Amino acid sequence: MEGGIHIEAKGLGVLIRKPLLATESPFTAADNLVYSEDRNRKSLFNYWKSKTN
């Protein structure tokens, strides 16, 4: 593992990591990480759902 500070989000068998930038607050970085993953998953689900119909 490389050095530095990372933000991790764990849940439902998934682990998401990203480096914490010096200008970011840990709380907002964690919120943004979870929010962007949620958007990505919803987008993939909607794409899959449109292909099955």
N, CA, C and O atoms as a GROMACS GRO file, in nm:
protein
  212
    1MET      N    1   0.084  -0.116   0.000
    1MET     CA    2   0.000   0.000   0.000
    1MET      C    3   0.090   0.124   0.000
    1MET      O    4   0.188   0.131   0.074
    2GLU      N    5   0.056   0.218  -0.083
    2GLU     CA    6   0.135   0.340  -0.089
    2GLU      C    7   0.107   0.429   0.031
    2GLU      O    8   0.006   0.412   0.100
    3GLY      N    9   0.195   0.522   0.056
    3GLY     CA   10   0.179   0.612   0.169
    3GLY      C   11   0.073   0.717   0.143
    3GLY      O   12   0.026   0.732   0.030
    4GLY      N   13   0.037   0.788   0.244
    4GLY     CA   14  -0.063   0.893   0.231
    4GLY      C   15  -0.190   0.859   0.306
    4GLY      O   16  -0.206   0.749   0.358
    5ILE      N   17  -0.279   0.956   0.312
    5ILE     CA   18  -0.406   0.939   0.382
    5ILE      C   19  -0.514   0.908   0.279
    5ILE      O   20  -0.524   0.974   0.176
    6HIS      N   21  -0.595   0.806   0.310
    6HIS     CA   22  -0.703   0.766   0.220
    6HIS      C   23  -0.835   0.768   0.295
    6HIS      O   24  -0.840   0.749   0.417
    7ILE      N   25  -0.941   0.792   0.221
    7ILE     CA   26  -1.078   0.780   0.272
    7ILE      C   27  -1.130   0.646   0.224
    7ILE      O   28  -1.113   0.611   0.107
    8GLU      N   29  -1.193   0.570   0.312
    8GLU     CA   30  -1.250   0.441   0.277
    8GLU      C   31  -1.398   0.439   0.310
    8GLU      O   32  -1.441   0.492   0.412
    9ALA      N   33  -1.476   0.378   0.222
    9ALA     CA   34  -1.617   0.354   0.247
    9ALA      C   35  -1.640   0.204   0.233
    9ALA      O   36  -1.606   0.145   0.131
   10LYS      N   37  -1.698   0.144   0.336
   10LYS     CA   38  -1.723   0.000   0.336
   10LYS      C   39  -1.871  -0.025   0.353
   10LYS      O   40  -1.939   0.043   0.431
   11GLY      N   41  -1.921  -0.123   0.280
   11GLY     CA   42  -2.061  -0.160   0.297
   11GLY      C   43  -2.104  -0.258   0.191
   11GLY      O   44  -2.064  -0.248   0.075
   12LEU      N   45  -2.187  -0.354   0.231
   12LEU     CA   46  -2.243  -0.454   0.141
   12LEU      C   47  -2.136  -0.525   0.060
   12LEU      O   48  -2.156  -0.555  -0.058
   13GLY      N   49  -2.022  -0.552   0.123
   13GLY     CA   50  -1.916  -0.625   0.056
   13GLY      C   51  -1.832  -0.543  -0.040
   13GLY      O   52  -1.753  -0.599  -0.116
   14VAL      N   53  -1.846  -0.412  -0.038
   14VAL     CA   54  -1.773  -0.325  -0.129
   14VAL      C   55  -1.684  -0.232  -0.048
   14VAL      O   56  -1.725  -0.179   0.056
   15LEU      N   57  -1.562  -0.214  -0.095
   15LEU     CA   58  -1.468  -0.121  -0.032
   15LEU      C   59  -1.425  -0.021  -0.138
   15LEU      O   60  -1.370  -0.058  -0.242
   16ILE      N   61  -1.449   0.106  -0.111
   16ILE     CA   62  -1.412   0.215  -0.204
   16ILE      C   63  -1.306   0.299  -0.134
   16ILE      O   64  -1.323   0.337  -0.018
   17ARG      N   65  -1.198   0.328  -0.204
   17ARG     CA   66  -1.090   0.409  -0.148
   17ARG      C   67  -1.055   0.522  -0.243
   17ARG      O   68  -1.063   0.508  -0.365
   18LYS      N   69  -1.016   0.634  -0.185
   18LYS     CA   70  -0.961   0.745  -0.264
   18LYS      C   71  -0.869   0.825  -0.174
   18LYS      O   72  -0.891   0.834  -0.054
   19PRO      N   73  -0.766   0.884  -0.232
   19PRO     CA   74  -0.674   0.964  -0.150
   19PRO      C   75  -0.742   1.092  -0.101
   19PRO      O   76  -0.823   1.152  -0.173
   20LEU      N   77  -0.708   1.133   0.018
   20LEU     CA   78  -0.759   1.256   0.075
   20LEU      C   79  -0.665   1.370   0.036
   20LEU      O   80  -0.546   1.366   0.066
   21LEU      N   81  -0.719   1.469  -0.030
   21LEU     CA   82  -0.638   1.584  -0.070
   21LEU      C   83  -0.617   1.677   0.048
   21LEU      O   84  -0.695   1.677   0.143
   22ALA      N   85  -0.512   1.755   0.042
   22ALA     CA   86  -0.478   1.845   0.153
   22ALA      C   87  -0.584   1.953   0.173
   22ALA      O   88  -0.598   2.005   0.283
   23THR      N   89  -0.657   1.988   0.068
   23THR     CA   90  -0.757   2.095   0.078
   23THR      C   91  -0.896   2.044   0.115
   23THR      O   92  -0.988   2.125   0.130
   24GLU      N   93  -0.914   1.912   0.129
   24GLU     CA   94  -1.044   1.855   0.156
   24GLU      C   95  -1.066   1.830   0.304
   24GLU      O   96  -0.973   1.797   0.378
   25SER      N   97  -1.188   1.847   0.347
   25SER     CA   98  -1.230   1.807   0.482
   25SER      C   99  -1.260   1.657   0.477
   25SER      O  100  -1.320   1.611   0.380
   26PRO      N  101  -1.222   1.582   0.577
   26PRO     CA  102  -1.252   1.438   0.576
   26PRO      C  103  -1.401   1.407   0.566
   26PRO      O  104  -1.440   1.311   0.501
   27PHE      N  105  -1.483   1.488   0.630
   27PHE     CA  106  -1.628   1.465   0.627
   27PHE      C  107  -1.687   1.490   0.488
   27PHE      O  108  -1.767   1.409   0.440
   28THR      N  109  -1.649   1.598   0.423
   28THR     CA  110  -1.702   1.625   0.290
   28THR      C  111  -1.644   1.529   0.187
   28THR      O  112  -1.713   1.491   0.092
   29ALA      N  113  -1.520   1.488   0.204
   29ALA     CA  114  -1.460   1.392   0.112
   29ALA      C  115  -1.533   1.258   0.121
   29ALA      O  116  -1.558   1.194   0.019
   30ALA      N  117  -1.566   1.215   0.242
   30ALA     CA  118  -1.640   1.090   0.260
   30ALA      C  119  -1.781   1.100   0.202
   30ALA      O  120  -1.827   1.007   0.136
   31ASP      N  121  -1.848   1.212   0.224
   31ASP     CA  122  -1.981   1.231   0.167
   31ASP      C  123  -1.976   1.230   0.015
   31ASP      O  124  -2.061   1.167  -0.049
   32ASN      N  125  -1.878   1.298  -0.043
   32ASN     CA  126  -1.865   1.301  -0.189
   32ASN      C  127  -1.833   1.163  -0.246
   32ASN      O  128  -1.882   1.128  -0.353
   33LEU      N  129  -1.753   1.086  -0.175
   33LEU     CA  130  -1.718   0.952  -0.220
   33LEU      C  131  -1.842   0.863  -0.225
   33LEU      O  132  -1.865   0.793  -0.325
   34VAL      N  133  -1.922   0.864  -0.120
   34VAL     CA  134  -2.043   0.782  -0.115
   34VAL      C  135  -2.146   0.833  -0.216
   34VAL      O  136  -2.211   0.752  -0.282
   35TYR      N  137  -2.161   0.963  -0.228
   35TYR     CA  138  -2.258   1.020  -0.322
   35TYR      C  139  -2.223   0.985  -0.466
   35TYR      O  140  -2.311   0.950  -0.544
   36SER      N  141  -2.095   0.994  -0.503
   36SER     CA  142  -2.056   0.964  -0.641
   36SER      C  143  -2.073   0.816  -0.671
   36SER      O  144  -2.110   0.780  -0.783
   37GLU      N  145  -2.046   0.729  -0.574
   37GLU     CA  146  -2.067   0.585  -0.595
   37GLU      C  147  -2.215   0.554  -0.608
   37GLU      O  148  -2.253   0.470  -0.690
   38ASP      N  149  -2.299   0.620  -0.530
   38ASP     CA  150  -2.444   0.599  -0.539
   38ASP      C  151  -2.496   0.643  -0.676
   38ASP      O  152  -2.578   0.573  -0.736
   39ARG      N  153  -2.450   0.757  -0.724
   39ARG     CA  154  -2.489   0.804  -0.858
   39ARG      C  155  -2.447   0.706  -0.965
   39ARG      O  156  -2.524   0.676  -1.057
   40ASN      N  157  -2.325   0.654  -0.954
   40ASN     CA  158  -2.273   0.559  -1.052
   40ASN      C  159  -2.356   0.431  -1.053
   40ASN      O  160  -2.391   0.381  -1.160
   41ARG      N  161  -2.389   0.379  -0.936
   41ARG     CA  162  -2.469   0.256  -0.927
   41ARG      C  163  -2.609   0.276  -0.982
   41ARG      O  164  -2.661   0.188  -1.051
   42LYS      N  165  -2.671   0.390  -0.952
   42LYS     CA  166  -2.805   0.417  -1.005
   42LYS      C  167  -2.802   0.427  -1.157
   42LYS      O  168  -2.892   0.378  -1.225
   43SER      N  169  -2.699   0.489  -1.209
   43SER     CA  170  -2.686   0.502  -1.353
   43SER      C  171  -2.669   0.366  -1.419
   43SER      O  172  -2.734   0.338  -1.520
   44LEU      N  173  -2.585   0.281  -1.363
   44LEU     CA  174  -2.566   0.146  -1.418
   44LEU      C  175  -2.693   0.064  -1.408
   44LEU      O  176  -2.726  -0.010  -1.501
   45PHE      N  177  -2.766   0.075  -1.297
   45PHE     CA  178  -2.891   0.002  -1.281
   45PHE      C  179  -2.994   0.047  -1.383
   45PHE      O  180  -3.061  -0.036  -1.445
   46ASN      N  181  -3.007   0.178  -1.402
   46ASN     CA  182  -3.105   0.229  -1.499
   46ASN      C  183  -3.069   0.188  -1.641
   46ASN      O  184  -3.158   0.160  -1.721
   47TYR      N  185  -2.941   0.183  -1.672
   47TYR     CA  186  -2.898   0.137  -1.805
   47TYR      C  187  -2.934  -0.009  -1.823
   47TYR      O  188  -2.987  -0.048  -1.927
   48TRP      N  189  -2.905  -0.092  -1.722
   48TRP     CA  190  -2.936  -0.235  -1.728
   48TRP      C  191  -3.087  -0.256  -1.740
   48TRP      O  192  -3.133  -0.341  -1.816
   49LYS      N  193  -3.164  -0.177  -1.664
   49LYS     CA  194  -3.309  -0.191  -1.665
   49LYS      C  195  -3.365  -0.155  -1.802
   49LYS      O  196  -3.459  -0.220  -1.849
   50SER      N  197  -3.310  -0.054  -1.868
   50SER     CA  198  -3.359  -0.014  -2.000
   50SER      C  199  -3.325  -0.118  -2.106
   50SER      O  200  -3.396  -0.128  -2.206
   51LYS      N  201  -3.217  -0.195  -2.087
   51LYS     CA  202  -3.178  -0.298  -2.183
   51LYS      C  203  -3.261  -0.426  -2.170
   51LYS      O  204  -3.274  -0.501  -2.266
   52THR      N  205  -3.317  -0.453  -2.052
   52THR     CA  206  -3.391  -0.577  -2.030
   52THR      C  207  -3.534  -0.567  -2.080
   52THR      O  208  -3.599  -0.670  -2.098
   53ASN      N  209  -3.586  -0.447  -2.103
   53ASN     CA  210  -3.725  -0.431  -2.151
   53ASN      C  211  -3.735  -0.445  -2.297
   53ASN      O  212  -3.845  -0.434  -2.353
   0.00000   0.00000   0.00000
